Amino acid sequence: MNPAPHAPGDGPDSPHANRLLEMYRRMRRIRRFEERASELYKATEIPGFLHLSIGQEASAVGACWPLTARDGITSTHRGHGHVLAKGLDPAAMMAELMGKDAGTCHGRGGSMHIADPGLGVYGANGIVGAGLPIAAGVATAARLRAAGDVVVAFFGDGAVAQGMFHEAVNLAAVWDLPVVFLCENNHYSEFSPAAEQHRAPLSARAAGYGIGYAHVDGNDVLAVAGLMADVVDRLRAGGGPVLVEAETYRWHGHYEGDPERYRSPEEVAAAKERDPLVITRRQLTAAGVDPALVDAVDEEIHKEIEAAVEWARGLPAPAPETLYDFVCAPRTPIPEPLPAAGETFRSMDAVRLALEHELTADPSVFVAGIDVGAGGNVFGLTRGLAEAFPGRVRDTPISESAILGTAVGAAMAGMRPVVEIMYMDFIGVCLDMLLNQAAKLRFMTGGRASLPLVVRTQFGAGRSSGSQHSQSLEALLAHIPGLTVVMPSTPADTYGLLRAAIQDPNPVVFVENRLQYGFKGPRPADDHLLPLGRARVVREGTDVTLVSWSRMVQDCLAAAELLAAEGVSVEVVDLRTIVPLDRETVLASLARTNRLVIAHEAVRDFGVGAELSALAVDEGFWHLDAPVTRVAPPPVPAPYAPSLERLWLPSRDTIAETVRRIAAV
């Protein structure tokens, strides 16, 4: 599909002329689609934000020209051209922009979030630069499958200032991924000229990361397609990533309604003299194509887009009863197994054995993270797995956003990644990839995107790790719709829940407590699997319900044993999964005891304990015989000094003291 330049033997029916006419048709489709979108936006028929790529059609069509349906792209908030060039249906897209249920994403994504992984469209994205690490993930899936697929990651010149750009390019370079990072350099980062945003050219940046670089006139579709055909061929043959800079210009403002005070009308008018469609018309004339044929294409596309508009106008909006659709994928029910009764093993063994089991059972599973391969993880949890599963246990650079983005992209491309963030505190470094990507993409794509991924991380206060290595941040994660959050308390639960998380069709954050890695308990059978979203009563009682999770469950059990000697019967509930929250088990226990105490390692204010308290007061009010009480650290960062940390962190004795007081009410 590499279009050759015009040669003397070309004629109106030559392959070159036919290819060029088809390129023109695709560009005209993008142009007319966006012109109508602009009109409809002004008429309030399209809600929300609208960012148009009018003037940039050649870079989109040329870049996608050598791609097959198996190849992937990631796009930007200005992505209509990219996804149309990749083959997305313009009528469904128009319906999506209008917020209709029959839209590409059932009205959940709108202009900035259109995707269809089935066509290799892994998402336009409202976050600048976010598509780049996702593209690295799609390319990782392609590399692991060794099928010769490639990925094109579109981005604007403004995204070069984002850390995600640098992390993604570096990871792709280190892993030799088949990805083209294609910068549509329209010379403006929102309202700011490129000269005010960057001091180094993209050629220098590419050299700094040790990858290839090419520059092309982004307004000449033949030039873009020719260059991209060569680049894609090299990548299919095993070549590493390439950075392509296509110089172009957007005719409209950053968004529709932008007053454009940052550039003059004369500048825009001068840019329009290099209209990609006009350039291609000249090339068609030079190839001997009758202008009437080109005019016929214009008329054909005009009718196509008008038909799309009229069709979309007549469609219904999403029905109210569909509000909760697409947030999470349905789970296969898992029955609660018998308690573990095998030989003693440790929580750290449980992690390694669960990973080993799933890597063996499912070739789509791979593990990635900082020093998880040759180093075997900072705690030795993955030792030996890289040798046992070559290429599927992968060391990454210290790039949390790239690690998470790789998981998102690979999951959408059909893999089941298990990635590690070394400390839970570091979730903040890559929160966008959890908050705006992993958690939302299934919803925003109307169920088109599948996100079966696991993020393993760990926490644990009590060993003077300080304020940046001790935080329990489950409440932060629990507040993000679409995420599942798991926090086991025993070795057997760690094994069964981690296996279930890897098999689950949803993004799961699996949080281990490092102080429990040496904790011992009975080993379950190899097929041991636990249901996500199901709490467990780990000690029965009649006087007070004590709810906890992770390591603090052991402190609660110790407190319950202490109180039993005083005649206070404490029922201990281990949540195991924070989200989904097993409200039924908590309320059933409260109905038996009429008192509720919650103990957790995260700071008290605005935490999961507060949510459980609200649950008790709302749905369990008539069962309460005493105030609902929380035992948790005060809203102070974890101290370093052992004396302060002991004061800050709840213990068996502080839990027992609180339960004793509530039992006496």
N, C-alpha and C positions, 0 to 999 in steps of 0.2 A: 504493500500500500504506500510505498515511498514515491511521491509524485516527482517525476523528473522535470527539470526546467524545460521551457518551450524550445523545441528544435525544429529545423526546417521541414522535417517530415510530418509534423503534427498537422492535424486537420480537425474539422468540427466533430467528426465521429471517432477521433483517436482516443485511446485510453487516457492520455493526458487531459484532453479536453473534457471527457466525461467525468474524470476525477475532480477536476477543477470546478465543473458545474455543480457537482454534488457538494463540494466544500462551500461554494457560494450559497447553495440551498440551506445548508446547516447554519451558516452565519446569518442569513436572512431570517431564518426561524427564530434565532436568538434575538435579533434586533427587533423584529415585529412583536415578539412575546413581551419584551421589556417596554417597548413603546406603549403597548396596550396596558401593561401593568401600571405604568406611570399615570396614564389617563384614568384608570380605574381607581387608583389610590387617591387622586385629586377629587374624584367623585364619591369618595368614602366607601366604595365597594370592596376595597382591600383594606383591612385594618392593620394595626401594628406598624412595625418598621419596614421600610423598603429601601434596599440598596441595589442600584442598577449598575450593570457593566457595559452599558452602551459605549461603543468605541473600542472595546476589548475583545470583540468576537473572534478575531483571527487567532489569538493566542489560545483560546479555549478549543476551537475546532482543530487547529493544527496540532495541538498537544494530544488530543484524543484520537486523531486520525489513525495512528498505527496500533491503537489498542484493540484488544478483543473483549468479548463479554466477560471473560475470566479475569482480565486485568482490573485493577482497582484505581479509584481516585479518591482523594479527600479534597474538600473545598472550603470556602470561606463564607463570610456573611454576604459577600457579593458573588454568589455562586450559581445564579440561574444559567449562565452560559456554559459553565463546566458540566452541569448535570444534563442539560439538553444535548450538549455535544457528545456525552457518553451514552445517550439513547433514552433518557427518561421521557415519558409521555407528556407533551405540553398541555393536553387537556386536563389530566389529573393534577399537574402542577398548578394550573390556573385555579382549579378547584381548591387546592391546598392554600394558595394565597388568599382566597376568599373565605377560608375557614370552614370548608364544607366537609361533610363526613366521607364523601367519595374522593377526597383529595389524596394525593400520594401518601400522606401520613395521617389520614383520617382527621385532618384539621388540628393535629397536635403540634406540628412543627412550624408551619408558616414559612415565610420567605427565607429565613436564615437557617432553617434546620431540615431541609429536604434531604432524604436519603432513601436508597434502595440497595442494600447489600447484594440482593439477587442479581442486580445489573452491574455490580462492582462499584456502586456509588456509596461510599462509606461515610457520607454526611457532609453537607455544608455545616458551618459552625459559627455560632455567634460570638465565640471567644477567639480573639486574635491569636493566631499561631497554634491553636489547639489541634488542628488537623494534622500537624506535622508529626508529633509522637504517635498519633493514631495510625498514620500512614506507615510508620516504622513497624508497628504491630502487624498490619496487614502484610507488609513485606516479609516480616519474620515468618508468618504463616506460609507465605509463598516459598520462602527458602527451605523451611522444614519439609514441605511437601515435594520440593524439587520438581515442580511442574513447569517451570519456565515463565511463570506469571510475573508481571511487573506492576508497580504502583506509581502513580503520578500524584504528588502532593502540591496542590496549588496554594500559593500564599502571596500576599502583597508586600511591597517593600517595607511597610510599617512593621510587619511581623518580625523583621530581622532584629528588632530591639528586644523581643521577648526571649526570656530564658528558654522557653520550650523549643524555639528554633535551634539554639545552640546545642541543647541536650539531644534533640532528635537527630540532628545532622551528625553529631559525634557518635552516637550509638549506632546509626546506620553505617558510618565509616568503619567502626570497630568490628561490626558484625558482617561487613560486606553485603549489605542488603540491596535487593533489586528495586531501588526507589529513585525516582527523579524528583528532586525538589525544584519546582518550577515557580520562579518569582515573576509575577506580572507587575513589572515596575512601572506604575502609572505616575510616579514622581510625587505622590502626595500620601502622607500618613494622616488620614482623616483631613484635618485642616492645615497640616504643617508640610511645607516643602521638604523633599528628601534631604536637601542640603543642610537643613536644621536638625535632622534626626540622626545622621550617620556621618562618620568620618572615614570609614574604610569601605572600599568598593566590594561587591560580592565576589569578584574574582579573587581578591585577597583573602576573604573569609573561606572560600572553597579551598584555597591553597593551605590555609591554616589547619583545616581539618583533613587534609590529605585526600581530597576527592576531586573528581573532574569538574570542569567548568566550561560552559559555552554561552555565548551571547548571540541573540537573534533579534531581528526586527519583528516585534510582536504584532505589527499591523499587516504583515505580509504572510498570509496563510500558507502559501507555498514554501516560504523559507522556514516557517515554524514546523510544518509537517515534515519537510525534508530532514531538518536537523533531528527532530524527535524520532523519526524512523531509524536513523543511524544509532541514536542513543539507546532506543528500546532494543534494537537488535543486539547491541553489546551487552545489555543487561540480561537478555534472555540467554546469552551464551555464558553467563556467569560473572559478568562484570559488576563492580561495586557501584555505589551511589554517585549521581551526577547532579550538580547544581546548574540549572539553566535559567538565564535571565532574559526574559522577553520584554523589551521596552515597548510601552504602549501608553494609552492615555484614556482616562474616563471622561466622558463628555458631561455627565451629570455630576451633581455634588456628592458629597460623602453619603448622604441619605436624601430621599425625596423631601423637599421642603428646606434643604440646606440653603441659606442665603448666599453662600459662596463669596464672602467678603475677602477671602484669602487669595483670590486670583481674579484676573481681569477678563472681561468678555473678549477682548482682543486675543488673549492667550488661548482661550477655548476655541475661538474661530480659526486661529492658525492651526491648531491641532486637528480640527475637522478636515483640513485640506488633505490629511493623510487618513481618510476614512478607509477602513479595511475593506468595506464592500466596494467602494469606488476603485481601489487598487485591484481587487479581484476582477471587477468588470473589465478593466483595461487588459488584464492578463487573458481573459476570455476572448476579448476582441483580437488580441495578438495571436491566439490559438485558432482563430478562424471561426469562432462560435457566433452565430447570428444573434444580434442584440434582441431580436424578438423572442428567442428562446429564454434569454435571461429575464426579459419582462414577464414571460409566462411563469417563470419560477416565482417572481415577485407576487403575481396574482394568485398563484397556487398557495403560497404561504399566507398571504392575506386572508384567503378564505379559510384556511386551516385554523388560524388563530381566532378569527371571528367565530367560527363554529365552536371552538374551545370555550370562548367567553360565554356564548349563549348557553352552551351545555352546563357550564359551571353555575351560571346564574340561577338555573332552575333546580338546583340540587338542594336538599335539606342540610341544615347544620347538624352537628352531632347531637344525638338525643340526650336529655338530662341523665337518663339511667346509665349512660356510658361513661360518666365522669371518672369512675375508678378503673376503667379498662386500661390495659397496657402498662400499668405501674410495675407490676411484677409478673413474671411468667408462672403459669400453674406448676405446682410441685407434685411429684409423684408421692402418694402417701407412704410413709415408712412406719411400720409398727414398732412400738417400744420393745426392745429385745430383753432377754433375761439378763440379770446382773452379771458382770464379769466374774469369773471364778478360777481363772488360770493362774499360772505362775506370776510372781511379782515382776513388774517392770516399771520404768520411770516415764514421766511425761515426755522427756526428750526422746525416749525410744518410741513413744506413741507417734510423735510427729514424723520421725524418719520412716517408721513402718507404714504409716498411712500414705505418705508420699510414694514410697516404693510400691505399695499395692496398686495405687491408681496409675502410676507410670507404667506398670506392667500390664494392667488391664485395659488401658485406653491409650492408643497411640496419639490421640489428639492432645493429651496432657503434656505440658512442659513446665519446667520450673526456671525462674529467672530472678536475679537479684544481686546485690552487692556481695561478692565473695561467697556465693552459695555453691559454686562449682569446685574449683581446685581447693579453695580454702575450707569448704565444708560448712560454711556459716560461722559467724563469730562465736556461737556456742557449740559448734560441732554437730549441729542437728542434721545436716545434709551430707555428712562425710561419707564418701564412697558412692554417692548417687551419680556423680558426673561420669565416673568410670563405668558404672553399670548401664547408663543410658546416654551414650555419646551424642552430643549435640542437643539433647533435650533438658539438660541442667546447665544453664548458661549464666556465666558471670557478666555483669553489666558495669558500666562506669558508675560513679557516684552521682546519679542523675535521677532523683525520685520521680520527677514529672515524666521523663522518658520511660522509666520502668512501668509506671501506671498506664501511660498512653500506649505503650506496647501491649499491655494486657488488654486494653479496651479494643484496639485494632485487631489483635489476633483473635479475640473472642468473637468479634463481629464476622471475622473471616472463617469461623468454624472450628477454632482451636479451643482448648480448655486450659488457659494459662493459670499458673499459680505463682504469683510474684511476691517477693518479700520486701517489706520496708523495715529496715533494721530495728528501729525504735518507733513506738507509737507516736512519740513527740514529733517525728519527722513527717507525719501525715500532713502537717501544715505546709510543708514545702511543696507538696503535690496535690493540695486539696482540690484544685480545679478539676483534675482528672477523676476524682471521686464525686465531687459535688455537681459539676456541670456536664460530665461525660458519662461515666459508668452508671450513675444512678438515674440519669434522665433519658439516655438515648433510646431505650426501648419505648418509653412513653412518647418522646418527641417524634419518633418515627412511626407511631401508630402500630407498634408491634413488629415492624419489619426487621429491626435489629435484635439480635440475640446476644446476650452478655453473660455467658457462663464463665465467670472468672473469680478467682480467690486472691485476696490480698492478705497474706500472713504478716502479722506484726506482733510485737510483745511490749510489755510495760512491767512496772513493779517498783513500788517505793519500799524503803526499809533498809537500804544498803548505802545510803549517802551518795546516790547517783546525781543529786542536784535537780534543779528546777527544769532542765531541758531534757532529762532522761528518766523521768519518774511519773509522767502524767498519765492519768487514766481518762481518756477522752471519748469514752463510749457515748456520752450524752450528745456531744457534737455530731457524731456519726449517726446516732439514732434519730436525729432531727432532719435527716436528709431522706425524703421519700424515695424508695427504690432500692435502698441498700439493706442488706441483711447483716446483722452484727452478732457474732458468736463469741462467747467467753466461757470456755470450759473450766471445770474446777478439779478434775481427776484425770489420771492417765487414760483410763478406759473411755471417758467422755471425750477426751482430746482425740483419741483415735477414731471413734465412731462419728464424731461431729465433723472432723476434718475430711474424712472420706465423703460424708454427706454433702459438705460444702463444695468439694471438687465436682461432685456429680450433679449439683444443683444447677438449674438453668438461669440463675440470677447472680448478680455481683454480690459477693460475700466478703466481709472483712472479718478475718478470723484472728482473734486477739488472745495471745498466750501470756501467761505471767512468768517472767524469767525466774522468779524466786521459786517457782514450782517445777522447774525442769528436772530437778533431782527428786521430786516427790514420787513416792512409790505407791503402787496399788495393783490389784489383780489384773492380769492381762486377759482381754476378751478374745473370742474366736476371730480368725482372720476376716470373716464376713460380717463382723460387727458393724452395724450402721445405726445411727441415731436420727430421729426426726428433728428437723430444724423447727424452731418455734414452739417447742414443748418443754415446759419446766418439769422438775421432778421433786417430789417430797422426799428428802433424804433422811429425815428423822421425823417420826410422827409425834404429835403432842396435843394437848388439850387447852392450855392456858394462854399461850401467845404464839402468833405466827411471826417467824423471823425470816425475812427474805434477803438473799444475797446472791452473789455470782463470783466467778473466778476464785482467786486464792482466799478471799475473805470468807467463803463458805466454810473453810476449815476452821477459821477463828470462830465462826458462828456455832459450828458443831462442838468445838471445845467449850464455848460459853454455855451451850445447852447442857452439856455433861456436868459442868460445874453447878448449874442451877438445879439440875435434877436432884442433886444431893440435898438441896434446900427445899425440895418439894414443889418446885416450879416446873411444869411440863411444857417444853418448848417444841413447836413444830418448825422444822427448818426446811425452807423451800429454796432450791437452787434453780435460778432462772435458766441457766445454760445459754439461752439465746435472748439477747436484748431486743432485737427486732427480727422477726415478729415477736411481740410480747405476748406471753401466754397469760392473758388476763383471767381466763377461766380457772386455772389452777390456783392462782393467788386468791381469787374471790372465794373459791370453794374452801380453801384453808381458813380464810378469815371468817367464813360462816361457821366453822367448827370451833374457833378459838375466841372470836370477838375482839381480838386485839392484834395490832400490826406494828412491827418494828422492822425497819429496813436498814441494812448495813452495807456500805460500799466504800471503795478506796478512792473514788473520784471525789472532788470537793463537793460539799453539800449543796450549795446554791444552784438552782436551775438544773439539777441532775435527774438521773433516772429515778432516784428515790422520790423526787418531787412528783414525777409522773405517776408512780405507784401510789403516792399519797392522794393525788387527785382521783385516781381510780377508786380507792377505798372510800373517799368522801362522796364521790358521785354515785357509783353503782353499788357500793357496799355499805352505805351510810347506816342502814337499819340494823346492821350486824355489829356496829362499833359500840363497845362499852368503855373505851378509853381513847385518848388522843392518838393519832398516828404519829409515830416518831422516827426520825432518821438518826443514824449514827454514821458520821462521815467527817472527813477533815474539814476544817474551816476554809473559807474562800481565800486562801493564802497559797502562793506557789510552794511546791515541795521544798522544804529546807535542806541544806547540805549538812549542817552540824548534827551529829547523832542525837544530841540532847533535845534539839528542837524537832527533829524528825519523829522521835518517839512520842513527843507531846502532840504532834500534828496528826499522826496516823492512828486510827482506831485499833484496838487490840482486843483480845479475848476478854480482858477485864472491863474495858470501857463498854463493850457490847453487853456483857453480863449485867453491869450496873444499870444500864438503860432498860433492859428487859425486866430486871427485878423491880424497877420503879413502875413500869407500865403494868406489870402483873399485879401490883398492889393497889392499883386504882379501882 
